[in-house]
């Protein structure tokens, strides 16, 4: 059965296997190439893709990144009003 959530939303809610959680916990120790080359049944292509996105956003989820951008935009617009 497929989820109606995007792969990233599903990944953020799913219970992580120990190997996947270990990568998340130590994401700074991995290069994007290292993540793309992870092997094993616990690292299907969709999980590797989500981990690469996670790495590219410095460990923030898409929602956290969107909130951060929105806050920066609001702060910028307030600065321009002064």
Number of C-alpha atoms within 10 A of each C-alpha: 3 4 8 8 10 9 13 18 15 12 15 13 9 9 10 13 10 10 12 16 12 11 15 17 11 10 18 12 9 14 13 16 9 12 19 16 12 16 12 8 7 14 18 11 14 12 18 20 17 18 23 20 17 17 19 12 13 11 18 14 17 15 10 12 14 12 12 13 12 12 12 12 12 12 11 11 11 10 9 8 6 5
